[in-house]
């Protein structure tokens, strides 16, 4: 069977899932359908609808798009079956019921933004950085009953630099992941794969999960020291963003922090104390040094660099974060 004959259904929603689809289309692979999330309400009154990045691209290429509310809906399952896919590819979509992932004769494989079995879950990029890892990667694997546990087809390691934030790593993995999807499809076509059970890939290193991130997850715990706090901030930057409360002038306001720099030393002030020279330096005292805040956003204001922030920020009395 050739790539033009292989009938592929592609499933995905965000920007991360657009790049592999672009390569598949550019490479002449036979995409018989694209499954993505329903259009999302936006705007002040939630009356306007916006299509997912995957849908926007699929429509621009004249591809058939399916947007089921529920993946177990009999009408959706019947329409999916009618497309007679040989293979399904999932990139940043949602958990599939067996009725969906077991449908194609060659199975369904997923692209995951981590080196499975590490970081199973919804936010692998964020948690790898938050945990201070120096390496992550991408994995293609066949779906089965439990989320992110299927047999691994291919893995590619990717370094995480100390200056990388979640967006930097996302963009690296997006490009490399798209190429890995193509490579995986080609190897499946050539019957050149030997899937490996994830149990065979387990090492002495404890398995770390990658659960979904909520607003309260993003609150900074200033008692954890310079390195841990620095990693936490970059692991959530630029979205959803680490936050704290800044106390000044007898009031509190939410402060989001997008970028910081480390300074290890014996601090002069108690943990959580904010000091500034009023021009270009705003730093938080921690147990083992300072964190210099570089890009931040006070509630009700725009995101800005520290010099611009300090130019418009004037508060009497002590400053601290809590």
C-alpha positions as CSV (number, residue, x, y, z in Angstrom):
1,X,0.0,0.0,0.0
2,X,1.2,3.5,-0.8
3,X,0.8,6.7,1.2
4,X,-1.7,7.8,-1.4
5,X,-3.8,4.7,-0.8
6,X,-3.5,4.6,3.0
7,X,-6.7,6.2,4.4
8,X,-5.8,8.4,7.4
9,X,-8.1,10.1,9.9
10,X,-6.4,12.9,11.8
11,X,-7.5,14.1,15.2
12,X,-6.3,17.3,17.0
13,X,-7.3,20.7,18.1
14,X,-4.5,23.3,19.1
15,X,-1.6,24.8,17.2
16,X,0.6,22.0,18.3
17,X,-1.5,19.6,16.2
18,X,-1.5,21.8,13.1
19,X,2.2,21.2,12.1
20,X,1.9,17.4,11.7
21,X,-1.2,17.8,9.6
22,X,0.6,20.4,7.4
23,X,3.4,17.9,6.8
24,X,0.9,15.1,6.0
25,X,-0.9,17.3,3.5
26,X,2.3,18.6,1.9
27,X,3.6,15.0,1.7
28,X,0.6,13.8,-0.3
29,X,-0.8,11.5,2.4
30,X,-4.5,10.6,2.0
31,X,-6.3,12.4,4.8
32,X,-9.9,11.3,4.5
33,X,-11.2,13.2,7.6
34,X,-10.1,15.5,10.4
35,X,-11.7,15.3,13.8
36,X,-11.5,18.3,16.1
37,X,-13.3,20.0,19.0
38,X,-16.5,21.9,18.4
39,X,-16.2,25.7,17.8
40,X,-15.6,27.5,21.1
41,X,-17.8,30.5,22.3
42,X,-15.7,33.7,22.7
43,X,-16.4,37.3,23.3
44,X,-18.0,39.3,26.1
45,X,-21.4,37.6,25.6
46,X,-20.0,34.2,24.4
47,X,-22.1,34.5,21.3
48,X,-19.3,34.4,18.8
49,X,-17.8,31.1,17.8
50,X,-14.1,30.5,17.0
51,X,-12.8,27.4,15.1
52,X,-9.8,25.4,16.5
53,X,-6.5,26.0,14.7
54,X,-6.7,22.4,13.3
55,X,-10.2,23.1,11.8
56,X,-9.1,26.4,10.3
57,X,-6.2,24.7,8.6
58,X,-8.2,21.7,7.5
59,X,-10.9,23.9,5.9
60,X,-8.2,25.9,4.1
61,X,-7.1,22.6,2.5
62,X,-10.6,21.4,1.6
63,X,-10.4,18.5,4.1
64,X,-13.6,16.9,5.6
65,X,-14.0,18.1,9.2
66,X,-16.0,16.3,12.0
67,X,-16.7,18.0,15.3
68,X,-18.5,15.7,17.6
69,X,-19.8,16.9,21.0
70,X,-19.6,13.3,22.3
71,X,-17.2,10.7,20.9
72,X,-19.6,7.9,21.7
73,X,-22.5,9.5,19.7
74,X,-23.8,6.7,17.4
75,X,-24.2,9.2,14.5
76,X,-20.5,10.3,14.8
77,X,-19.3,6.7,15.1
78,X,-21.3,5.7,12.0
79,X,-19.9,8.7,10.0
80,X,-16.3,7.8,11.2
81,X,-16.8,4.2,10.2
82,X,-18.0,5.3,6.7
83,X,-14.7,7.0,6.1
84,X,-13.0,3.5,6.1
85,X,-9.7,4.7,7.7
86,X,-6.8,2.4,7.8
87,X,-5.0,4.4,10.4
88,X,-5.9,7.2,12.9
89,X,-3.4,9.8,14.2
90,X,-4.1,11.7,17.4
91,X,-2.2,14.9,18.4
92,X,-3.3,17.0,21.3
93,X,-6.9,16.0,21.2
94,X,-8.9,14.2,24.0
95,X,-9.3,10.8,25.5
96,X,-10.8,8.4,22.9
97,X,-13.3,5.6,23.7
98,X,-12.4,2.1,22.5
99,X,-15.1,2.3,19.9
100,X,-13.0,5.1,18.2
101,X,-9.4,4.1,18.7
102,X,-10.0,0.4,17.8
103,X,-11.8,1.1,14.6
104,X,-8.9,1.3,12.0
105,X,-7.3,-2.0,10.9
106,X,-3.8,-0.5,11.5
107,X,-4.8,1.0,14.8
108,X,-4.6,4.5,16.2
109,X,-1.3,6.2,17.3
110,X,-0.8,9.3,19.4
111,X,2.0,11.9,19.5
112,X,2.9,12.7,23.1
113,X,5.1,15.6,24.2
114,X,7.3,13.6,26.6
115,X,9.4,10.5,26.8
116,X,6.8,8.0,27.9
117,X,6.3,6.4,30.3
118,X,7.3,9.7,32.0
119,X,4.8,12.5,32.2
120,X,1.6,10.8,31.2
121,X,-1.2,13.3,31.3
122,X,-2.4,16.6,29.9
123,X,0.5,19.0,30.5
124,X,3.8,17.1,30.0
125,X,5.8,20.1,28.8
126,X,4.9,22.3,31.7
127,X,5.6,19.7,34.4
128,X,9.0,18.7,32.9
129,X,10.2,22.3,33.2
130,X,8.6,22.8,36.6
131,X,10.4,19.7,37.9
132,X,13.7,21.1,36.6
133,X,14.4,18.4,34.0
134,X,17.2,18.9,31.5
135,X,15.6,16.6,28.9
136,X,12.2,15.8,27.6
137,X,11.2,14.4,24.2
138,X,8.4,13.1,21.9
139,X,6.8,9.7,21.7
140,X,4.5,8.0,19.2
141,X,2.5,5.1,20.7
142,X,-0.5,3.0,20.0
143,X,-3.6,3.9,22.0
144,X,-5.2,1.3,24.3
145,X,-7.5,1.2,27.3
146,X,-5.6,3.5,29.8
147,X,-4.5,7.0,28.9
148,X,-0.9,7.4,27.6
149,X,0.0,3.7,28.5
150,X,0.0,2.0,25.0
151,X,3.0,0.4,23.3
152,X,5.7,2.8,22.2
153,X,6.5,3.0,18.5
154,X,9.3,5.6,18.5
155,X,10.9,8.1,21.0
156,X,13.1,11.1,20.4
157,X,14.9,12.9,23.3
158,X,15.1,16.7,23.3
159,X,17.2,18.8,25.7
160,X,15.6,21.5,27.9
161,X,17.9,24.5,28.3
162,X,18.0,26.4,31.6
163,X,16.6,29.4,29.8
164,X,13.8,27.6,28.0
165,X,10.2,28.3,29.0
166,X,7.1,26.3,28.2
167,X,6.7,28.1,24.9
168,X,10.3,27.4,23.8
169,X,10.0,23.7,24.5
170,X,6.5,23.6,22.9
171,X,7.9,25.0,19.7
172,X,10.8,22.6,19.6
173,X,8.6,19.6,20.2
174,X,6.0,20.8,17.7
175,X,8.5,20.8,14.8
176,X,10.2,17.6,15.8
177,X,6.9,15.9,16.6
178,X,5.5,16.7,13.1
179,X,8.5,15.0,11.6
180,X,8.2,12.0,13.9
181,X,4.5,11.6,12.9
182,X,5.6,11.3,9.2
183,X,8.4,8.9,10.1
184,X,6.0,6.8,12.1
185,X,3.4,6.6,9.3
186,X,6.1,5.7,6.8
187,X,7.4,2.9,9.2
188,X,3.9,1.6,9.7
189,X,3.4,1.5,5.9
190,X,6.7,-0.3,5.5
191,X,5.8,-2.8,8.3
192,X,9.0,-1.6,9.9
193,X,7.8,-1.1,13.5
194,X,8.4,-3.1,16.7
195,X,6.2,-1.5,19.4
196,X,7.6,-1.8,22.9
197,X,5.6,-2.1,26.1
198,X,6.1,0.9,28.4
199,X,6.9,-1.5,31.2
200,X,10.1,-2.3,29.4
201,X,11.1,1.4,29.4
202,X,10.7,1.9,33.1
203,X,14.0,2.8,34.9
204,X,14.9,3.4,38.5
205,X,13.7,7.0,38.1
206,X,10.3,7.5,39.7
207,X,7.5,8.1,37.2
208,X,6.2,11.6,37.2
209,X,2.7,12.5,36.2
210,X,1.6,15.5,34.1
211,X,-1.9,16.4,35.3
212,X,-4.0,19.2,34.0
213,X,-3.0,22.6,35.3
214,X,-5.6,24.8,37.0
215,X,-5.4,28.4,38.3
216,X,-4.5,27.4,41.9
217,X,-1.8,25.1,40.5
218,X,0.0,28.3,39.2
219,X,0.3,30.1,42.5
220,X,3.9,30.5,43.5
221,X,5.2,29.0,46.7
222,X,8.0,31.4,47.7
223,X,9.3,29.0,50.4
224,X,10.8,26.6,47.8
225,X,14.0,28.5,47.0
226,X,15.5,30.2,44.0
227,X,16.0,27.2,41.6
228,X,12.6,25.6,42.2
229,X,10.7,28.9,41.9
230,X,12.6,29.9,38.8
231,X,11.7,26.6,37.1
232,X,8.1,27.0,38.2
233,X,7.8,30.4,36.6
234,X,9.3,29.3,33.3
235,X,7.4,26.1,33.2
236,X,4.1,28.1,33.2
237,X,5.3,30.9,30.8
238,X,3.7,32.4,28.9
239,X,0.5,30.4,29.6
240,X,-1.2,30.0,31.9
241,X,1.5,32.0,33.9
242,X,2.7,31.7,37.4
243,X,1.1,34.2,39.8
244,X,1.4,35.6,43.3
245,X,-0.2,38.3,45.4
246,X,1.8,41.5,45.8
247,X,1.1,43.4,49.0
248,X,1.8,47.2,49.0
249,X,0.2,50.4,50.3
250,X,-2.1,48.3,52.6
251,X,-3.6,46.4,49.7
252,X,-3.1,43.3,47.7
253,X,-3.1,42.7,43.9
254,X,-2.5,39.7,41.7
255,X,0.9,39.7,40.0
256,X,1.7,37.4,37.1
257,X,5.4,36.6,36.5
258,X,6.5,35.5,33.0
259,X,10.3,35.7,33.3
260,X,12.9,36.0,36.0
261,X,16.6,35.6,36.6
262,X,18.4,33.7,39.5
263,X,20.8,35.1,42.0
264,X,22.2,32.7,44.6
265,X,23.5,34.4,47.8
266,X,22.8,35.0,51.5
267,X,19.7,37.3,51.3
268,X,19.5,40.4,53.5
269,X,15.7,40.2,53.8
270,X,13.0,37.7,54.9
271,X,11.6,35.4,52.3
272,X,8.9,37.2,50.2
273,X,10.4,40.7,50.6
274,X,10.3,42.7,47.4
275,X,13.1,45.3,46.9
276,X,13.6,47.7,44.0
277,X,15.9,50.5,42.9
278,X,12.9,52.1,41.3
279,X,14.4,52.0,37.8
280,X,15.3,48.6,36.5
281,X,15.5,46.1,39.3
282,X,12.7,44.4,41.2
283,X,13.7,41.3,43.2
284,X,12.2,38.8,45.6
285,X,14.2,37.6,48.6
286,X,14.2,33.8,49.0
287,X,15.8,31.4,51.4
288,X,19.0,31.0,49.2
289,X,19.1,34.2,47.2
290,X,17.0,36.4,45.1
291,X,14.7,36.1,42.0
292,X,15.0,39.1,39.8
293,X,11.6,39.7,38.1
294,X,12.0,40.6,34.4
295,X,8.6,40.3,32.8
296,X,5.4,40.7,34.8
297,X,1.8,41.8,34.8
298,X,-0.2,43.5,37.6
299,X,-3.9,42.7,37.5
300,X,-5.8,45.2,35.3
301,X,-2.6,46.2,33.5
302,X,-0.7,45.0,30.4
303,X,2.2,42.6,30.5
304,X,5.4,44.5,30.5
305,X,9.2,44.5,31.1
306,X,10.4,45.4,34.6
307,X,11.7,48.8,33.5
308,X,8.3,49.8,32.1
309,X,6.5,48.4,35.1
310,X,8.6,50.4,37.6
311,X,8.2,53.5,35.5
312,X,4.5,53.5,36.3
313,X,4.5,51.8,39.7
314,X,4.8,53.9,42.8
315,X,3.9,52.6,46.2
316,X,4.7,53.8,49.7
317,X,5.9,51.5,52.4
318,X,7.2,47.9,52.3
319,X,6.6,45.5,49.4
320,X,6.2,41.8,49.6
321,X,4.8,38.8,47.8
322,X,2.6,36.2,49.4
